[in-house]
Amino acid sequence: MNYTIVIIATLAIAGSCIVVSGRQGLRWGFLAWICSLALGYRTFPLTPAFNLHPSALLLVGLFLWLVLTASSRVATVWWVPGWVWAMAPFWYWGWILGQGADAQWDEMLSELQNFILFIPLFIVAATVLQKTRDWKSVILVFYVTATFVAALGLIEYFFPSIRGIFPQFVSNTDPYIGEDGFPRAPFSFWGHPAATFLCAMALPFAIPIWNWRPGHSGHVFTGLAFALLLGAVYLSGFRVLWLYVAAQLLLWLLLNRRYAFGIVAGVGAATAYTTLPDATQLRVQSFFLALQGTPVETSGADHLNRVADALNAIRDYPLGMGWTISGWVHSDFIQIAANLGVIPGLLFAGAFLWTAFRLFLLVRDCEDPARPLRLALLLSFITAGGIMSTQVICVLPQLACPVWLIWVLAAVAVRQQGKRVEAKSRAGANFRFAANLQLREYGPEHAGVRAGRS
């Protein structure tokens, strides 16, 4: 059966269920959108350079349904951060520059669409995530979706004969062996080893899910899913993801003040490294050589050359060169500055750093019952930033949407906490005003009692 027919039928069924579900339709639709992130490179081609991704179609459909019919029935949160609106004029500026540089319109639209998706994603997510149970559902579905992607990748790797059972969905299960000899899992169902970007960002959410599901079965599910995610990250061969997973553990230890355990874990990791296969050790060594500017393989050298070329372009064209002109830089922050200009590049990077800082301030409160979720969001958000810094994400919706989701979840969490603090401050001000009013009306001997009753 052709996968296109399956996807269209699934979208049609999901859309019908969303429409007839009333107020809960938007919530179920958002959860379905998260599940669609597992489709990977399965798209609908419109031109040679522009493809429609099912997740993009579903997100836009949810937004239009909310705007046109559901906003009167759903407590809609019409919120998009200011930095998105500040960048919007530069999207058009990049189009003008790209036309002047003879860039193809469909190639430019392919990149532009991913940034436009920020707008409906912020509004839909902020509208859905107004209650604690909705947060739990969203996090759990994302965790399960990433686990599904990891499990399929591992099944392909260890049981390659599966391609004979599902030839329309799994085409190539042969491991890719690089110059260092490490056999990388292809993740054929998703379409690329970049599927493990979802897995790396999902790993920290084992922290709140472990607390939300205290029973034995819940812990077994969380632990097994964590092992699958970790195994997928390892077999993907992305050295930078290995580094980010290690950074997640280190930050978790530091933020929870588990210093002694950190020392033990460091010694254990150093000891375990010597037992790893030779291909794994060579791949780790090649990564650090690349960081030192002396790559020993063509892929590392190619990535460094692309970054160097983009930095030179920023120096020569500080106002940008236009959409797609810089190519795939393997650093979104640098690529945006090269294509659109230094100002939007700084806006994008500054928005990320500001969100990370605000989220870090929330995590410092050790007594907050929501701390496990916020800590997981922080670790996942930092991982997303690391991926954007070293990979090419903003060019394709299947790559951008999972990263954008983590960014939006972090921003919504920060905004909601700010609203809570503002509400408490307003309630305190009202109480003090009532006490002063009672003091003037009844005198000091009755003010405290009456103000307390109010």
C-alpha positions as CSV (number, residue, x, y, z in Angstrom):
1,M,0.0,0.0,0.0
2,N,1.3,3.4,-0.9
3,Y,2.3,5.5,2.1
4,T,0.6,8.6,0.5
5,I,-2.8,7.0,0.6
6,V,-2.3,5.9,4.3
7,I,-1.2,9.5,5.3
8,I,-4.1,11.2,3.5
9,A,-6.6,8.7,5.0
10,T,-5.2,9.2,8.5
11,L,-5.2,13.0,8.2
12,A,-8.8,12.9,6.9
13,I,-9.9,10.7,9.8
14,A,-8.0,12.8,12.3
15,G,-9.5,16.0,10.9
16,S,-13.0,14.6,11.1
17,C,-12.5,13.6,14.7
18,I,-11.1,17.0,15.6
19,V,-14.0,18.9,14.1
20,V,-16.7,16.8,15.9
21,S,-14.9,16.7,19.3
22,G,-16.0,20.2,20.2
23,R,-13.8,22.0,22.7
24,Q,-11.6,19.0,23.1
25,G,-10.9,18.9,19.4
26,L,-8.0,21.3,19.5
27,R,-6.3,19.3,22.3
28,W,-6.7,16.1,20.4
29,G,-5.6,17.8,17.2
30,F,-2.4,19.1,18.9
31,L,-1.6,15.6,20.2
32,A,-2.2,14.2,16.7
33,W,0.2,16.9,15.3
34,I,2.9,15.7,17.7
35,C,2.4,12.1,16.6
36,S,2.8,13.3,13.0
37,L,6.4,14.2,13.8
38,A,7.1,10.5,13.5
39,L,6.5,10.6,9.7
40,G,9.9,12.1,8.9
41,Y,10.6,12.6,5.3
42,R,7.2,11.5,4.0
43,T,6.0,14.6,2.2
44,F,3.7,15.6,-0.7
45,P,5.9,17.1,-3.5
46,L,4.5,20.2,-5.2
47,T,7.6,21.3,-7.1
48,P,11.1,19.9,-7.3
49,A,12.2,22.0,-4.4
50,F,9.0,22.5,-2.3
51,N,7.2,19.7,-0.5
52,L,4.2,19.9,1.9
53,H,4.8,18.0,5.1
54,P,1.8,16.4,6.8
55,S,2.7,18.0,10.1
56,A,2.7,21.4,8.5
57,L,-0.7,20.8,6.9
58,L,-2.2,19.6,10.2
59,L,-0.8,22.5,12.2
60,V,-2.1,25.1,9.7
61,G,-5.5,23.3,9.6
62,L,-5.7,23.4,13.4
63,F,-4.9,27.1,13.4
64,L,-7.5,27.9,10.7
65,W,-10.1,25.8,12.5
66,L,-9.4,27.7,15.7
67,V,-9.6,31.1,14.0
68,L,-12.7,30.4,11.8
69,T,-14.9,28.3,14.0
70,A,-13.6,27.3,17.4
71,S,-12.3,30.6,18.9
72,S,-15.8,31.3,20.2
73,R,-15.9,27.9,22.0
74,V,-12.3,27.7,23.1
75,A,-10.5,30.0,25.5
76,T,-8.0,31.0,22.8
77,V,-4.6,32.5,23.8
78,W,-3.7,34.9,21.0
79,W,0.0,35.1,21.9
80,V,3.1,35.2,19.8
81,P,6.4,36.5,21.3
82,G,7.5,39.9,20.1
83,W,10.7,38.5,18.6
84,V,8.7,36.6,16.0
85,W,6.9,39.7,14.8
86,A,10.2,41.6,14.9
87,M,11.7,39.0,12.5
88,A,8.7,39.0,10.1
89,P,9.9,42.0,8.1
90,F,13.2,40.3,7.5
91,W,11.5,37.3,6.1
92,Y,10.2,39.6,3.3
93,W,13.6,41.3,3.1
94,G,15.2,37.9,2.5
95,W,12.7,37.2,-0.3
96,I,13.7,40.5,-2.0
97,L,17.4,39.7,-1.7
98,G,16.9,36.1,-2.9
99,Q,15.0,37.3,-6.0
100,G,17.8,39.7,-6.7
101,A,20.3,36.8,-6.5
102,D,18.2,34.6,-8.8
103,A,17.2,32.2,-6.1
104,Q,14.4,29.8,-7.0
105,W,11.0,30.8,-5.5
106,D,10.2,27.3,-4.4
107,E,13.5,26.9,-2.7
108,M,13.0,30.1,-0.8
109,L,9.4,29.2,0.1
110,S,10.7,25.9,1.4
111,E,12.8,27.7,4.0
112,L,10.3,30.5,4.7
113,Q,7.5,28.2,5.5
114,N,9.3,26.8,8.5
115,F,9.6,30.2,10.2
116,I,5.9,31.1,9.4
117,L,4.9,27.9,11.3
118,F,6.1,29.5,14.5
119,I,3.0,31.7,14.5
120,P,0.3,29.1,14.5
121,L,2.4,26.8,16.7
122,F,2.7,29.4,19.5
123,I,-1.1,30.2,19.4
124,V,-2.2,26.6,19.3
125,A,0.2,25.5,22.0
126,A,-0.6,28.4,24.3
127,T,-4.3,27.7,23.9
128,V,-4.0,23.9,24.6
129,L,-1.5,24.1,27.5
130,Q,-3.7,25.9,30.0
131,K,-4.1,23.1,32.5
132,T,-1.6,20.7,34.2
133,R,-3.3,17.6,32.7
134,D,-2.8,19.1,29.2
135,W,0.9,19.5,29.9
136,K,1.1,15.9,31.0
137,S,-0.7,14.7,27.8
138,V,1.6,16.7,25.5
139,I,4.8,15.6,27.2
140,L,3.7,12.0,27.3
141,V,2.7,11.9,23.6
142,F,6.0,13.5,22.6
143,Y,7.9,10.9,24.6
144,V,5.9,8.0,23.1
145,T,6.3,9.4,19.6
146,A,10.1,9.7,20.0
147,T,10.2,6.2,21.5
148,F,8.2,4.9,18.5
149,V,10.8,6.4,16.1
150,A,13.6,4.9,18.2
151,A,12.1,1.5,18.3
152,L,11.5,1.3,14.6
153,G,15.1,2.4,13.9
154,L,16.4,-0.3,16.2
155,I,14.2,-3.0,14.7
156,E,15.5,-2.0,11.2
157,Y,19.1,-2.2,12.5
158,F,18.9,-5.5,14.3
159,F,16.2,-7.2,12.0
160,P,16.9,-5.9,8.5
161,S,14.6,-8.4,6.9
162,I,11.7,-6.1,8.0
163,R,12.1,-4.3,4.7
164,G,10.6,-7.3,2.9
165,I,7.5,-7.0,5.1
166,F,6.9,-3.3,4.7
167,P,8.7,-2.3,1.5
168,Q,6.7,0.9,1.1
169,F,7.7,2.1,4.5
170,V,11.2,0.7,5.1
171,S,13.4,0.7,2.0
172,N,17.0,0.5,3.1
173,T,18.1,-1.1,6.4
174,D,21.8,-1.5,5.6
175,P,23.9,0.4,8.2
176,Y,26.0,3.3,6.8
177,I,29.7,2.7,7.6
178,G,31.7,5.9,7.7
179,E,35.4,6.5,7.4
180,D,35.9,5.6,11.0
181,G,34.2,2.2,10.6
182,F,31.2,3.0,12.9
183,P,28.0,1.3,11.5
184,R,25.3,3.9,11.7
185,A,21.6,3.0,11.8
186,P,19.8,4.4,8.7
187,F,16.4,5.0,10.3
188,S,14.8,4.2,7.0
189,F,11.2,4.5,8.2
190,W,11.8,8.2,9.3
191,G,14.0,8.8,6.3
192,H,17.3,9.8,7.9
193,P,19.4,9.3,11.1
194,A,18.3,12.9,12.0
195,A,15.3,11.1,13.5
196,T,17.3,10.8,16.6
197,F,17.1,14.6,17.1
198,L,13.6,13.8,18.5
199,C,15.1,11.0,20.7
200,A,17.8,13.3,22.2
201,M,15.3,16.0,23.0
202,A,12.8,13.5,24.4
203,L,15.3,11.9,26.9
204,P,15.0,14.5,29.6
205,F,11.2,14.0,29.8
206,A,11.7,10.7,31.5
207,I,12.2,12.9,34.7
208,P,8.6,14.2,35.0
209,I,7.0,11.1,33.5
210,W,8.8,9.0,36.2
211,N,7.2,11.2,38.8
212,W,3.7,11.3,37.2
213,R,3.6,7.5,36.9
214,P,4.8,6.3,40.3
215,G,3.5,2.7,39.9
216,H,5.7,-0.2,38.9
217,S,4.3,-0.4,35.4
218,G,4.8,3.3,34.9
219,H,8.4,3.1,35.9
220,V,9.0,0.0,33.7
221,F,7.5,1.8,30.7
222,T,9.6,5.0,31.3
223,G,12.8,3.0,31.8
224,L,12.4,0.8,28.7
225,A,11.5,3.9,26.6
226,F,14.5,5.7,28.0
227,A,16.8,2.7,27.0
228,L,15.3,2.7,23.5
229,L,15.9,6.4,23.1
230,L,19.4,6.1,24.4
231,G,20.2,3.2,22.1
232,A,18.8,5.0,19.1
233,V,21.0,8.1,19.8
234,Y,24.1,5.8,20.1
235,L,23.4,3.9,16.9
236,S,22.7,7.1,14.9
237,G,26.4,7.9,15.1
238,F,25.8,11.6,15.7
239,R,28.8,12.4,17.8
240,V,27.3,15.8,18.8
241,L,24.2,14.1,20.1
242,W,26.4,11.9,22.3
243,L,27.9,15.1,23.7
244,Y,24.5,16.6,24.3
245,V,23.3,13.5,26.2
246,A,26.4,13.7,28.4
247,A,25.7,17.4,28.9
248,Q,22.1,16.6,30.0
249,L,23.4,14.2,32.6
250,L,26.0,16.7,33.8
251,L,23.5,19.6,34.1
252,W,21.0,17.3,35.8
253,L,23.6,16.4,38.4
254,L,24.6,20.1,38.9
255,L,21.1,21.5,39.1
256,N,20.2,18.8,41.7
257,R,23.5,19.2,43.5
258,R,24.5,15.6,43.1
259,Y,28.2,16.4,43.1
260,A,29.4,13.2,44.7
261,F,27.3,11.1,42.3
262,G,28.7,13.2,39.4
263,I,32.3,12.3,40.4
264,V,31.4,8.6,40.5
265,A,29.6,8.9,37.1
266,G,32.6,10.6,35.6
267,V,35.0,7.9,36.8
268,G,32.6,5.2,35.6
269,A,32.3,6.8,32.2
270,A,36.1,7.1,31.8
271,T,36.4,3.4,32.7
272,A,33.6,2.3,30.4
273,Y,35.1,4.2,27.5
274,T,38.0,1.8,27.4
275,T,35.6,-1.1,26.9
276,L,33.8,0.5,23.9
277,P,34.3,-1.0,20.4
278,D,37.3,0.4,18.5
279,A,35.0,2.0,15.9
280,T,33.2,4.0,18.7
281,Q,36.4,5.2,20.2
282,L,37.7,6.3,16.8
283,R,34.5,8.2,16.2
284,V,34.7,10.0,19.6
285,Q,38.4,10.8,18.9
286,S,37.5,12.2,15.4
287,F,34.9,14.4,17.0
288,F,37.4,16.1,19.3
289,L,39.9,16.5,16.5
290,A,37.2,18.2,14.5
291,L,36.6,20.6,17.4
292,Q,40.3,21.4,17.4
293,G,40.0,22.4,13.7
294,T,41.9,19.3,12.5
295,P,39.2,16.9,11.2
296,V,40.3,13.5,10.0
297,E,37.2,12.8,7.9
298,T,35.5,14.6,5.0
299,S,32.2,15.2,6.7
300,G,33.8,17.1,9.6
301,A,36.0,19.2,7.2
302,D,32.9,19.9,5.1
303,H,30.9,21.2,8.0
304,L,33.8,23.5,9.2
305,N,34.2,24.8,5.7
306,R,30.5,25.7,5.4
307,V,30.6,27.5,8.7
308,A,33.7,29.4,7.6
309,D,32.1,30.4,4.3
310,A,28.9,31.6,6.0
311,L,30.9,33.7,8.5
312,N,32.8,35.3,5.6
313,A,29.5,36.0,3.9
314,I,28.2,37.7,7.0
315,R,31.3,39.9,7.1
316,D,30.9,40.8,3.4
317,Y,27.1,41.1,3.4
318,P,25.9,42.2,6.9
319,L,22.4,42.9,5.5
320,G,22.1,39.4,4.3
321,M,22.2,37.6,0.9
322,G,18.6,36.2,0.7
323,W,16.8,33.0,1.4
324,T,18.8,29.8,0.5
325,I,21.9,31.7,-0.8
326,S,24.2,30.6,2.0
327,G,23.3,26.9,1.4
328,W,23.1,24.5,4.3
329,V,25.5,25.9,6.8
330,H,25.0,23.3,9.6
331,S,24.4,26.1,12.1
332,D,20.9,27.7,12.0
333,F,22.0,30.8,13.9
334,I,24.8,31.5,11.4
335,Q,22.7,30.6,8.4
336,I,19.9,33.0,9.4
337,A,22.5,35.8,9.8
338,A,24.0,35.0,6.4
339,N,20.7,34.8,4.6
340,L,18.7,37.6,6.3
341,G,21.3,39.8,7.9
342,V,23.1,40.3,11.2
343,I,20.1,41.9,13.0
344,P,17.6,39.0,12.5
345,G,20.4,36.6,13.3
346,L,21.0,38.4,16.6
347,L,17.2,38.5,17.2
348,F,16.9,34.8,16.7
349,A,19.9,33.9,18.9
350,G,18.9,36.4,21.5
351,A,15.4,35.0,21.8
352,F,16.8,31.6,22.3
353,L,19.2,32.7,25.0
354,W,16.6,34.8,26.8
355,T,14.1,31.9,26.9
356,A,16.8,29.6,28.2
357,F,17.8,32.1,30.9
358,R,14.2,32.6,32.1
359,L,13.7,28.9,32.2
360,F,16.8,28.4,34.2
361,L,15.5,30.9,36.8
362,L,12.4,28.8,37.1
363,V,14.4,25.6,37.7
364,R,16.3,27.2,40.6
365,D,13.2,27.0,42.8
366,C,13.7,23.5,44.3
367,E,10.4,23.6,46.2
368,D,8.2,24.1,43.1
369,P,6.1,21.0,42.4
370,A,6.4,21.8,38.7
371,R,10.3,21.7,38.9
372,P,10.7,18.2,37.3
373,L,8.8,19.3,34.2
374,R,10.7,22.6,34.0
375,L,14.0,20.9,34.5
376,A,13.2,18.5,31.7
377,L,12.2,21.4,29.5
378,L,15.5,23.2,30.2
379,L,17.6,20.2,29.4
380,S,15.6,19.5,26.2
381,F,15.7,23.1,25.2
382,I,19.4,23.4,25.6
383,T,19.7,20.2,23.5
384,A,17.5,21.8,20.9
385,G,19.8,24.8,20.9
386,G,22.8,22.6,20.5
387,I,21.2,20.9,17.5
388,M,20.4,24.2,15.9
389,S,24.0,25.4,16.5
390,T,25.7,22.4,14.8
391,Q,23.1,21.0,12.4
392,V,20.9,22.2,9.6
393,I,17.3,22.4,11.0
394,C,15.5,25.4,9.6
395,V,15.5,24.3,6.0
396,L,12.9,21.4,6.2
397,P,9.7,21.1,8.2
398,Q,10.4,17.6,9.3
399,L,13.6,18.8,10.9
400,A,12.3,22.1,12.2
401,C,8.9,21.2,13.7
402,P,10.3,18.9,16.6
403,V,12.8,21.6,17.5
404,W,10.3,24.4,17.3
405,L,7.9,22.4,19.5
406,I,10.5,22.3,22.3
407,W,11.2,26.0,21.9
408,V,7.4,26.8,22.1
409,L,6.9,24.6,25.1
410,A,9.7,26.3,26.9
411,A,8.4,29.8,26.0
412,V,4.8,28.9,27.1
413,A,6.1,27.6,30.4
414,V,8.0,30.8,31.0
415,R,5.0,33.0,30.0
416,Q,2.6,31.0,32.3
417,Q,4.8,31.4,35.3
418,G,5.1,35.1,34.6
419,K,1.3,35.3,34.5
420,R,1.1,33.5,37.8
421,V,3.5,35.9,39.5
422,E,1.6,38.8,38.1
423,A,-1.7,37.5,39.4
424,K,-0.2,37.0,42.9
425,S,1.2,40.5,42.9
426,R,-2.2,41.9,41.8
427,A,-4.0,39.9,44.5
428,G,-1.5,41.2,47.1
429,A,-2.0,44.7,45.9
430,N,-5.7,44.4,46.2
431,F,-5.4,43.0,49.7
432,R,-3.2,45.9,50.8
433,F,-5.6,48.4,49.2
434,A,-8.6,46.8,51.0
435,A,-6.7,46.9,54.3
436,N,-5.8,50.6,53.9
437,L,-9.4,51.4,53.0
438,Q,-10.7,49.6,56.0
439,L,-8.1,51.3,58.2
440,R,-9.4,54.7,57.1
441,E,-13.0,53.7,57.5
442,Y,-13.1,51.7,60.7
443,G,-9.8,52.5,62.5
444,P,-6.9,50.2,63.4
445,E,-8.8,48.0,65.8
446,H,-11.0,46.6,63.0
447,A,-9.0,46.9,59.9
448,G,-7.0,43.7,60.2
449,V,-10.1,41.6,60.8
450,R,-12.1,43.0,58.0
451,A,-9.3,43.1,55.5
452,G,-8.6,39.4,56.3
453,R,-12.2,38.5,55.7
454,S,-12.2,40.3,52.4
